[in-house]
Amino acid sequence: MEGEKWEETQAAVSAVLGTFDQFIHFGLFLYPQKGSGCLQTPILDVPFGLNQGDALVAKMAAMGTGGGTPTAGALRAAGQVFMSTPLVGDRYVIVATDGQPTCLIDCDTCPTAFCPLGICEACINDEPCLKEEVIDSVKQLKLQGIPTFVVGMAGSQSAKSVLNEMALIGGTAKTTDPKYYDTANGEELTEVLASIFGSVGSCSVKLNKTPGSLFLVVDINGETIEKDPSHQNGWDLVDGDILQFYGSACELASQTGADVDVTYVCKYADQ
């Protein structure tokens, strides 16, 4: 991924994270890592945290582009990162790619007809060995309770088969074809990212009336939750009428059967 496409990607990430990074902890893993082979080191380029939009885009701009596409290695590294990072709430991987995986992790598992002399780089890119490793990596994430959203960038049409299967195995398949999120430009990428982030950022509710936050009492399972302008643990109003939970309050509110009660102590009269 390079040139205008890479610039559009950064612009889309910047536009969408400006809305969602207030209440979703984002982290960034760019691959291939400089000087790496097929295996990728499980270290995030930007660690998980709130309000990470500027940091993510700055890192993307600084890293540039180029190299192969060790998708399986990147997904395995993502799983290792999640295992070693204490996190609250649901976890997701969003993998964005503009082509076929091109790097095999374990040559020993692939017939020599596809991997001459056991050299990974000599493997034929679209042969079953590469696809099998990528699918297995997505499957392992799902077993950890981590769904994988798959975004195909412009130029990824040749990888439709493997991307479709990744979305199916990852538990995020669309009902229409293709099963993954296919984008052709920056505008479509912006829409797709907003749709994905909106679907996973479930700790929010749109209020019927626009209140002032000083006139709300918010209870979860009978316990009063305090307003938290720092967005670490509690609730706040976003865009005037979106009640958003953060931290452990988000975890409580999103549990099955949670009883969330919002009381208007005093509300503005209808105009």
C-alpha positions as CSV (number, residue, x, y, z in Angstrom):
1,M,0.0,0.0,0.0
2,E,1.5,3.3,-1.0
3,G,1.0,6.7,-2.6
4,E,-2.5,8.2,-2.7
5,K,-4.1,5.0,-1.3
6,W,-1.9,5.2,1.8
7,E,-2.7,8.9,2.2
8,E,-6.4,8.2,1.9
9,T,-6.1,5.5,4.5
10,Q,-4.5,7.9,7.0
11,A,-7.2,10.5,6.3
12,A,-10.0,7.9,6.9
13,V,-8.5,6.7,10.1
14,S,-8.1,10.3,11.3
15,A,-11.6,11.3,10.4
16,V,-13.3,8.3,12.1
17,L,-11.1,8.0,15.2
18,G,-11.8,11.7,16.0
19,T,-15.3,10.5,16.9
20,F,-14.8,7.1,18.4
21,D,-11.4,7.2,20.2
22,Q,-13.1,9.0,23.1
23,F,-14.6,5.7,24.3
24,I,-12.9,2.8,22.4
25,H,-9.3,1.9,23.3
26,F,-7.4,1.6,20.1
27,G,-4.0,0.2,19.4
28,L,-2.0,0.0,16.1
29,F,0.0,-2.8,14.7
30,L,1.7,-2.1,11.3
31,Y,3.2,-4.9,9.3
32,P,5.6,-6.0,8.0
33,Q,7.9,-4.8,10.7
34,K,11.2,-3.4,9.4
35,G,13.8,-6.2,9.0
36,S,11.3,-8.9,9.9
37,G,10.6,-12.2,8.2
38,C,7.2,-14.0,8.2
39,L,7.0,-14.0,12.0
40,Q,6.1,-10.6,13.5
41,T,7.1,-9.4,17.0
42,P,4.0,-8.9,19.3
43,I,4.7,-5.3,20.1
44,L,2.1,-2.6,19.2
45,D,3.3,0.5,17.3
46,V,0.8,2.5,19.3
47,P,-0.3,0.9,22.7
48,F,-4.0,0.6,23.6
49,G,-5.6,3.8,25.0
50,L,-8.2,6.4,24.6
51,N,-7.9,9.5,22.4
52,Q,-5.3,7.8,20.2
53,G,-6.4,9.2,16.8
54,D,-3.5,11.6,16.4
55,A,-0.9,9.1,17.6
56,L,-2.1,6.4,15.2
57,V,-2.1,8.7,12.2
58,A,1.3,10.1,13.1
59,K,2.8,6.6,13.4
60,M,1.3,5.6,10.1
61,A,2.8,8.6,8.4
62,A,6.2,8.1,10.0
63,M,6.4,4.4,9.1
64,G,5.6,4.7,5.4
65,T,4.9,1.7,3.3
66,G,6.6,-1.2,1.4
67,G,7.5,-4.8,1.9
68,G,5.6,-8.1,1.9
69,T,2.2,-9.0,3.4
70,P,2.8,-11.4,6.4
71,T,-0.9,-11.4,7.3
72,A,-0.8,-14.7,9.3
73,G,2.2,-13.5,11.3
74,A,0.6,-10.2,12.1
75,L,-2.6,-11.9,13.2
76,R,-0.7,-14.3,15.5
77,A,1.2,-11.3,16.9
78,A,-2.1,-9.6,17.6
79,G,-3.3,-12.6,19.5
80,Q,-0.2,-12.6,21.6
81,V,-0.6,-8.9,22.3
82,F,-4.1,-9.5,23.6
83,M,-3.0,-12.4,25.8
84,S,-0.4,-10.2,27.5
85,T,-2.4,-7.0,27.9
86,P,-5.0,-6.6,30.7
87,L,-8.1,-5.3,29.0
88,V,-11.7,-4.6,30.1
89,G,-14.6,-5.3,27.8
90,D,-14.8,-6.9,24.3
91,R,-11.8,-7.2,22.1
92,Y,-11.6,-7.1,18.3
93,V,-9.1,-7.2,15.5
94,I,-9.6,-5.1,12.4
95,V,-7.2,-6.3,9.6
96,A,-6.9,-4.1,6.5
97,T,-5.0,-5.3,3.5
98,D,-4.8,-4.5,-0.2
99,G,-3.8,-7.9,-1.4
100,Q,-2.9,-11.6,-1.0
101,P,-0.8,-12.8,2.0
102,T,2.7,-13.3,0.7
103,C,4.6,-14.8,3.6
104,L,4.4,-18.4,5.0
105,I,5.3,-18.8,8.7
106,D,6.1,-22.5,8.8
107,C,7.6,-24.0,5.7
108,D,7.5,-27.5,7.3
109,T,3.8,-27.6,7.1
110,C,3.7,-27.0,3.3
111,P,4.5,-29.6,0.6
112,T,7.9,-29.0,-1.0
113,A,6.1,-28.5,-4.3
114,F,4.8,-25.2,-3.0
115,C,7.9,-24.4,-0.9
116,P,11.0,-25.3,-2.8
117,L,14.0,-26.1,-0.5
118,G,11.9,-25.1,2.5
119,I,12.4,-21.4,1.7
120,C,9.3,-19.5,2.7
121,E,9.9,-16.6,0.3
122,A,9.8,-19.1,-2.5
123,C,6.3,-20.2,-1.9
124,I,3.7,-19.5,-4.5
125,N,1.6,-16.7,-3.0
126,D,-1.9,-17.9,-3.7
127,E,-1.3,-21.6,-2.9
128,P,-3.3,-23.3,-0.1
129,C,-0.4,-23.2,2.4
130,L,-0.6,-19.4,2.8
131,K,-4.4,-19.3,2.9
132,E,-4.5,-22.1,5.5
133,E,-2.1,-20.3,7.8
134,V,-4.1,-17.0,7.6
135,I,-7.4,-18.8,8.3
136,D,-5.9,-20.7,11.2
137,S,-4.6,-17.4,12.7
138,V,-8.1,-15.9,12.5
139,K,-9.5,-19.1,14.0
140,Q,-7.1,-19.0,16.9
141,L,-8.2,-15.4,17.6
142,K,-11.8,-16.4,17.6
143,L,-11.1,-19.2,20.1
144,Q,-9.7,-16.5,22.4
145,G,-13.0,-14.7,22.0
146,I,-11.6,-12.1,19.6
147,P,-13.6,-11.6,16.4
148,T,-11.7,-10.4,13.3
149,F,-13.2,-7.7,11.0
150,V,-11.7,-7.9,7.5
151,V,-11.3,-4.7,5.4
152,G,-10.2,-5.1,1.7
153,M,-8.5,-2.0,0.4
154,A,-8.5,-0.9,-3.2
155,G,-6.6,-3.6,-5.1
156,S,-7.6,-6.5,-2.8
157,Q,-10.0,-8.1,-5.3
158,S,-7.5,-10.8,-6.2
159,A,-7.6,-11.9,-2.5
160,K,-11.5,-12.1,-2.4
161,S,-11.6,-15.8,-1.6
162,V,-9.3,-15.7,1.4
163,L,-10.7,-12.5,2.7
164,N,-14.2,-13.9,2.5
165,E,-13.2,-17.0,4.5
166,M,-11.4,-14.8,7.1
167,A,-14.6,-12.8,7.7
168,L,-16.6,-16.0,8.0
169,I,-14.2,-17.7,10.4
170,G,-13.7,-14.4,12.3
171,G,-17.4,-14.1,13.0
172,T,-18.0,-10.8,11.3
173,A,-19.2,-11.9,7.8
174,K,-21.7,-9.6,6.1
175,T,-24.9,-11.1,4.8
176,T,-24.1,-9.9,1.3
177,D,-21.2,-10.7,-1.0
178,P,-18.4,-10.1,-0.5
179,K,-18.5,-11.2,3.1
180,Y,-15.7,-8.8,4.1
181,Y,-15.8,-5.0,3.9
182,D,-14.7,-4.1,0.4
183,T,-13.6,-0.6,-0.2
184,A,-12.4,1.2,-3.4
185,N,-11.3,4.6,-2.1
186,G,-10.8,6.7,1.0
187,E,-14.5,7.8,1.2
188,E,-15.7,4.2,1.3
189,L,-13.0,3.3,3.9
190,T,-14.2,6.1,6.1
191,E,-17.8,4.8,5.9
192,V,-16.7,1.2,6.6
193,L,-14.6,2.1,9.6
194,A,-17.4,4.2,11.1
195,S,-19.8,1.3,10.7
196,I,-17.4,-1.2,12.4
197,F,-16.5,1.2,15.2
198,G,-20.2,2.0,15.7
199,S,-21.1,-1.7,16.0
200,V,-18.4,-2.5,18.6
201,G,-18.8,0.7,20.6
202,S,-21.9,-0.6,22.3
203,C,-21.5,1.3,25.5
204,S,-23.7,4.2,24.4
205,V,-27.3,5.1,24.0
206,K,-29.0,8.0,22.2
207,L,-31.4,9.8,24.6
208,N,-34.9,10.9,23.5
209,K,-34.5,14.4,24.8
210,T,-31.3,16.5,24.9
211,P,-30.5,17.1,28.6
212,G,-27.9,19.0,30.4
213,S,-25.6,16.4,32.1
214,L,-26.1,18.1,35.5
215,F,-29.8,17.0,35.3
216,L,-29.1,13.3,34.9
217,V,-28.9,10.4,37.4
218,V,-27.5,7.2,35.8
219,D,-27.9,3.9,37.6
220,I,-26.6,0.4,36.5
221,N,-28.1,-2.5,38.3
222,G,-29.3,-0.2,41.0
223,E,-25.9,1.4,41.5
224,T,-25.4,5.1,40.8
225,I,-22.7,5.8,38.2
226,E,-20.8,9.1,38.4
227,K,-20.2,11.4,35.5
228,D,-16.6,11.2,34.4
229,P,-15.4,14.0,32.1
230,S,-11.9,12.3,31.9
231,H,-13.6,9.3,30.2
232,Q,-11.9,6.7,32.3
233,N,-14.7,5.1,34.4
234,G,-18.2,6.4,34.4
235,W,-20.4,8.2,31.9
236,D,-20.5,11.4,29.9
237,L,-22.6,13.0,27.2
238,V,-21.2,13.0,23.7
239,D,-22.6,15.3,21.0
240,G,-25.2,16.5,23.4
241,D,-27.6,13.5,23.4
242,I,-25.4,10.4,23.4
243,L,-24.9,8.8,26.9
244,Q,-21.6,7.1,26.7
245,F,-20.1,4.7,29.4
246,Y,-16.4,4.2,30.0
247,G,-14.1,1.7,31.8
248,S,-15.8,-0.7,34.2
249,A,-19.1,1.2,33.8
250,C,-19.0,0.2,30.1
251,E,-18.4,-3.4,31.1
252,L,-21.3,-3.4,33.5
253,A,-23.7,-1.7,31.0
254,S,-22.9,-4.1,28.2
255,Q,-23.4,-7.3,30.2
256,T,-26.4,-9.4,29.2
257,G,-29.5,-8.4,31.3
258,A,-27.9,-5.2,32.6
259,D,-30.5,-2.8,34.0
260,V,-29.5,0.7,32.9
261,D,-31.8,3.5,34.3
262,V,-31.5,7.1,33.3
263,T,-33.5,9.6,35.4
264,Y,-34.1,13.2,34.3
265,V,-34.0,15.2,37.5
266,C,-34.9,18.3,35.5
267,K,-35.1,18.6,31.8
268,Y,-35.5,21.4,29.4
269,A,-39.0,22.2,28.2
270,D,-39.9,21.4,24.6
271,Q,-39.4,24.4,22.4
